């Protein structure tokens, strides 16, 4: 559920700040690991 909820937020952030998306993806990957 978190992934789905984050998808729309990330998409909007990408337009404003692509870095945010990268940071979020990296953080998510680290958290999963």
mmCIF file of the N, C-alpha and C atoms, coordinates in Angstrom:
data_MODEL
# 
_entry.id   MODEL 
# 
loop_
_atom_site.group_PDB 
_atom_site.id 
_atom_site.type_symbol 
_atom_site.label_atom_id 
_atom_site.label_alt_id 
_atom_site.label_comp_id 
_atom_site.label_asym_id 
_atom_site.label_entity_id 
_atom_site.label_seq_id 
_atom_site.pdbx_PDB_ins_code 
_atom_site.Cartn_x 
_atom_site.Cartn_y 
_atom_site.Cartn_z 
_atom_site.occupancy 
_atom_site.B_iso_or_equiv 
_atom_site.pdbx_formal_charge 
_atom_site.auth_seq_id 
_atom_site.auth_comp_id 
_atom_site.auth_asym_id 
_atom_site.auth_atom_id 
_atom_site.pdbx_PDB_model_num 
ATOM 1  N N  . UNK A 1 1  ? 0.850  -1.195 0.000   1.00 0.00 ? 1  UNK A N  1 
ATOM 2  C CA . UNK A 1 1  ? 0.000  0.000  0.000   1.00 0.00 ? 1  UNK A CA 1 
ATOM 3  C C  . UNK A 1 1  ? 0.893  1.255  0.000   1.00 0.00 ? 1  UNK A C  1 
ATOM 4  N N  . UNK A 1 2  ? 1.968  1.211  0.767   1.00 0.00 ? 2  UNK A N  1 
ATOM 5  C CA . UNK A 1 2  ? 2.869  2.375  0.831   1.00 0.00 ? 2  UNK A CA 1 
ATOM 6  C C  . UNK A 1 2  ? 3.394  2.706  -0.552  1.00 0.00 ? 2  UNK A C  1 
ATOM 7  N N  . UNK A 1 3  ? 3.771  1.678  -1.302  1.00 0.00 ? 3  UNK A N  1 
ATOM 8  C CA . UNK A 1 3  ? 4.335  1.912  -2.647  1.00 0.00 ? 3  UNK A CA 1 
ATOM 9  C C  . UNK A 1 3  ? 3.311  2.640  -3.519  1.00 0.00 ? 3  UNK A C  1 
ATOM 10 N N  . UNK A 1 4  ? 2.068  2.183  -3.487  1.00 0.00 ? 4  UNK A N  1 
ATOM 11 C CA . UNK A 1 4  ? 1.038  2.804  -4.326  1.00 0.00 ? 4  UNK A CA 1 
ATOM 12 C C  . UNK A 1 4  ? 0.812  4.253  -3.898  1.00 0.00 ? 4  UNK A C  1 
ATOM 13 N N  . UNK A 1 5  ? 0.781  4.484  -2.597  1.00 0.00 ? 5  UNK A N  1 
ATOM 14 C CA . UNK A 1 5  ? 0.529  5.848  -2.109  1.00 0.00 ? 5  UNK A CA 1 
ATOM 15 C C  . UNK A 1 5  ? 1.716  6.751  -2.460  1.00 0.00 ? 5  UNK A C  1 
ATOM 16 N N  . UNK A 1 6  ? 2.895  6.186  -2.451  1.00 0.00 ? 6  UNK A N  1 
ATOM 17 C CA . UNK A 1 6  ? 4.092  6.995  -2.732  1.00 0.00 ? 6  UNK A CA 1 
ATOM 18 C C  . UNK A 1 6  ? 4.201  7.299  -4.223  1.00 0.00 ? 6  UNK A C  1 
ATOM 19 N N  . UNK A 1 7  ? 3.686  6.408  -5.058  1.00 0.00 ? 7  UNK A N  1 
ATOM 20 C CA . UNK A 1 7  ? 3.802  6.610  -6.516  1.00 0.00 ? 7  UNK A CA 1 
ATOM 21 C C  . UNK A 1 7  ? 3.239  7.969  -6.945  1.00 0.00 ? 7  UNK A C  1 
ATOM 22 N N  . UNK A 1 8  ? 2.005  8.301  -6.604  1.00 0.00 ? 8  UNK A N  1 
ATOM 23 C CA . UNK A 1 8  ? 1.427  9.589  -7.027  1.00 0.00 ? 8  UNK A CA 1 
ATOM 24 C C  . UNK A 1 8  ? 2.203  10.764 -6.450  1.00 0.00 ? 8  UNK A C  1 
ATOM 25 N N  . UNK A 1 9  ? 2.568  10.678 -5.179  1.00 0.00 ? 9  UNK A N  1 
ATOM 26 C CA . UNK A 1 9  ? 3.327  11.771 -4.550  1.00 0.00 ? 9  UNK A CA 1 
ATOM 27 C C  . UNK A 1 9  ? 4.669  11.964 -5.245  1.00 0.00 ? 9  UNK A C  1 
ATOM 28 N N  . UNK A 1 10 ? 5.349  10.882 -5.532  1.00 0.00 ? 10 UNK A N  1 
ATOM 29 C CA . UNK A 1 10 ? 6.663  10.974 -6.192  1.00 0.00 ? 10 UNK A CA 1 
ATOM 30 C C  . UNK A 1 10 ? 6.507  11.611 -7.566  1.00 0.00 ? 10 UNK A C  1 
ATOM 31 N N  . UNK A 1 11 ? 5.473  11.210 -8.288  1.00 0.00 ? 11 UNK A N  1 
ATOM 32 C CA . UNK A 1 11 ? 5.276  11.757 -9.645  1.00 0.00 ? 11 UNK A CA 1 
ATOM 33 C C  . UNK A 1 11 ? 5.185  13.283 -9.577  1.00 0.00 ? 11 UNK A C  1 
ATOM 34 N N  . UNK A 1 12 ? 4.412  13.786 -8.648  1.00 0.00 ? 12 UNK A N  1 
ATOM 35 C CA . UNK A 1 12 ? 4.250  15.241 -8.521  1.00 0.00 ? 12 UNK A CA 1 
ATOM 36 C C  . UNK A 1 12 ? 5.586  15.862 -8.091  1.00 0.00 ? 12 UNK A C  1 
ATOM 37 N N  . UNK A 1 13 ? 6.285  15.207 -7.186  1.00 0.00 ? 13 UNK A N  1 
ATOM 38 C CA . UNK A 1 13 ? 7.567  15.735 -6.704  1.00 0.00 ? 13 UNK A CA 1 
ATOM 39 C C  . UNK A 1 13 ? 8.574  15.780 -7.848  1.00 0.00 ? 13 UNK A C  1 
ATOM 40 N N  . UNK A 1 14 ? 8.524  14.787 -8.700  1.00 0.00 ? 14 UNK A N  1 
ATOM 41 C CA . UNK A 1 14 ? 9.481  14.730 -9.815  1.00 0.00 ? 14 UNK A CA 1 
ATOM 42 C C  . UNK A 1 14 ? 9.401  16.022 -10.629 1.00 0.00 ? 14 UNK A C  1 
ATOM 43 N N  . UNK A 1 15 ? 8.193  16.475 -10.882 1.00 0.00 ? 15 UNK A N  1 
ATOM 44 C CA . UNK A 1 15 ? 8.041  17.695 -11.694 1.00 0.00 ? 15 UNK A CA 1 
ATOM 45 C C  . UNK A 1 15 ? 8.667  18.888 -10.957 1.00 0.00 ? 15 UNK A C  1 
ATOM 46 N N  . UNK A 1 16 ? 8.526  18.903 -9.651  1.00 0.00 ? 16 UNK A N  1 
ATOM 47 C CA . UNK A 1 16 ? 9.048  20.027 -8.874  1.00 0.00 ? 16 UNK A CA 1 
ATOM 48 C C  . UNK A 1 16 ? 10.502 19.785 -8.459  1.00 0.00 ? 16 UNK A C  1 
ATOM 49 N N  . UNK A 1 17 ? 10.785 18.565 -8.003  1.00 0.00 ? 17 UNK A N  1 
ATOM 50 C CA . UNK A 1 17 ? 12.156 18.277 -7.546  1.00 0.00 ? 17 UNK A CA 1 
ATOM 51 C C  . UNK A 1 17 ? 12.499 16.823 -7.845  1.00 0.00 ? 17 UNK A C  1 
ATOM 52 N N  . UNK A 1 18 ? 13.151 16.571 -8.946  1.00 0.00 ? 18 UNK A N  1 
ATOM 53 C CA . UNK A 1 18 ? 13.525 15.198 -9.322  1.00 0.00 ? 18 UNK A CA 1 
ATOM 54 C C  . UNK A 1 18 ? 14.425 14.569 -8.271  1.00 0.00 ? 18 UNK A C  1 
ATOM 55 N N  . UNK A 1 19 ? 15.196 15.397 -7.586  1.00 0.00 ? 19 UNK A N  1 
ATOM 56 C CA . UNK A 1 19 ? 16.115 14.861 -6.566  1.00 0.00 ? 19 UNK A CA 1 
ATOM 57 C C  . UNK A 1 19 ? 15.309 14.130 -5.488  1.00 0.00 ? 19 UNK A C  1 
ATOM 58 N N  . UNK A 1 20 ? 14.147 14.691 -5.153  1.00 0.00 ? 20 UNK A N  1 
ATOM 59 C CA . UNK A 1 20 ? 13.321 14.087 -4.102  1.00 0.00 ? 20 UNK A CA 1 
ATOM 60 C C  . UNK A 1 20 ? 12.997 12.645 -4.465  1.00 0.00 ? 20 UNK A C  1 
ATOM 61 N N  . UNK A 1 21 ? 12.637 12.436 -5.719  1.00 0.00 ? 21 UNK A N  1 
ATOM 62 C CA . UNK A 1 21 ? 12.277 11.085 -6.144  1.00 0.00 ? 21 UNK A CA 1 
ATOM 63 C C  . UNK A 1 21 ? 13.476 10.153 -5.967  1.00 0.00 ? 21 UNK A C  1 
ATOM 64 N N  . UNK A 1 22 ? 14.636 10.596 -6.403  1.00 0.00 ? 22 UNK A N  1 
ATOM 65 C CA . UNK A 1 22 ? 15.841 9.756  -6.285  1.00 0.00 ? 22 UNK A CA 1 
ATOM 66 C C  . UNK A 1 22 ? 16.091 9.436  -4.815  1.00 0.00 ? 22 UNK A C  1 
ATOM 67 N N  . UNK A 1 23 ? 16.028 10.463 -3.972  1.00 0.00 ? 23 UNK A N  1 
ATOM 68 C CA . UNK A 1 23 ? 16.270 10.251 -2.543  1.00 0.00 ? 23 UNK A CA 1 
ATOM 69 C C  . UNK A 1 23 ? 15.252 9.266  -1.975  1.00 0.00 ? 23 UNK A C  1 
ATOM 70 N N  . UNK A 1 24 ? 13.986 9.459  -2.336  1.00 0.00 ? 24 UNK A N  1 
ATOM 71 C CA . UNK A 1 24 ? 12.933 8.578  -1.837  1.00 0.00 ? 24 UNK A CA 1 
ATOM 72 C C  . UNK A 1 24 ? 13.176 7.145  -2.280  1.00 0.00 ? 24 UNK A C  1 
ATOM 73 N N  . UNK A 1 25 ? 13.510 6.950  -3.552  1.00 0.00 ? 25 UNK A N  1 
ATOM 74 C CA . UNK A 1 25 ? 13.744 5.600  -4.067  1.00 0.00 ? 25 UNK A CA 1 
ATOM 75 C C  . UNK A 1 25 ? 14.931 4.985  -3.339  1.00 0.00 ? 25 UNK A C  1 
ATOM 76 N N  . UNK A 1 26 ? 15.987 5.751  -3.166  1.00 0.00 ? 26 UNK A N  1 
ATOM 77 C CA . UNK A 1 26 ? 17.180 5.226  -2.489  1.00 0.00 ? 26 UNK A CA 1 
ATOM 78 C C  . UNK A 1 26 ? 16.839 4.867  -1.045  1.00 0.00 ? 26 UNK A C  1 
ATOM 79 N N  . UNK A 1 27 ? 16.138 5.773  -0.372  1.00 0.00 ? 27 UNK A N  1 
ATOM 80 C CA . UNK A 1 27 ? 15.777 5.519  1.024   1.00 0.00 ? 27 UNK A CA 1 
ATOM 81 C C  . UNK A 1 27 ? 14.914 4.269  1.111   1.00 0.00 ? 27 UNK A C  1 
ATOM 82 N N  . UNK A 1 28 ? 13.967 4.141  0.190   1.00 0.00 ? 28 UNK A N  1 
ATOM 83 C CA . UNK A 1 28 ? 13.073 2.983  0.210   1.00 0.00 ? 28 UNK A CA 1 
ATOM 84 C C  . UNK A 1 28 ? 13.877 1.698  0.020   1.00 0.00 ? 28 UNK A C  1 
ATOM 85 N N  . UNK A 1 29 ? 14.841 1.746  -0.926  1.00 0.00 ? 29 UNK A N  1 
ATOM 86 C CA . UNK A 1 29 ? 15.650 0.555  -1.201  1.00 0.00 ? 29 UNK A CA 1 
ATOM 87 C C  . UNK A 1 29 ? 16.463 0.189  0.044   1.00 0.00 ? 29 UNK A C  1 
ATOM 88 N N  . UNK A 1 30 ? 17.055 1.178  0.682   1.00 0.00 ? 30 UNK A N  1 
ATOM 89 C CA . UNK A 1 30 ? 17.875 0.915  1.875   1.00 0.00 ? 30 UNK A CA 1 
ATOM 90 C C  . UNK A 1 30 ? 16.979 0.359  2.988   1.00 0.00 ? 30 UNK A C  1 
ATOM 91 N N  . UNK A 1 31 ? 15.799 0.966  3.137   1.00 0.00 ? 31 UNK A N  1 
ATOM 92 C CA . UNK A 1 31 ? 14.884 0.522  4.197   1.00 0.00 ? 31 UNK A CA 1 
ATOM 93 C C  . UNK A 1 31 ? 14.499 -0.938 3.976   1.00 0.00 ? 31 UNK A C  1 
ATOM 94 N N  . UNK A 1 32 ? 14.237 -1.286 2.722   1.00 0.00 ? 32 UNK A N  1 
ATOM 95 C CA . UNK A 1 32 ? 13.835 -2.669 2.421   1.00 0.00 ? 32 UNK A CA 1 
ATOM 96 C C  . UNK A 1 32 ? 14.990 -3.612 2.751   1.00 0.00 ? 32 UNK A C  1 
ATOM 97 N N  . UNK A 1 33 ? 16.204 -3.165 2.451   1.00 0.00 ? 33 UNK A N  1 
ATOM 98 C CA . UNK A 1 33 ? 17.357 -4.023 2.706   1.00 0.00 ? 33 UNK A CA 1 
ATOM 99 C C  . UNK A 1 33 ? 17.572 -4.110 4.213   1.00 0.00 ? 33 UNK A C  1 
# 
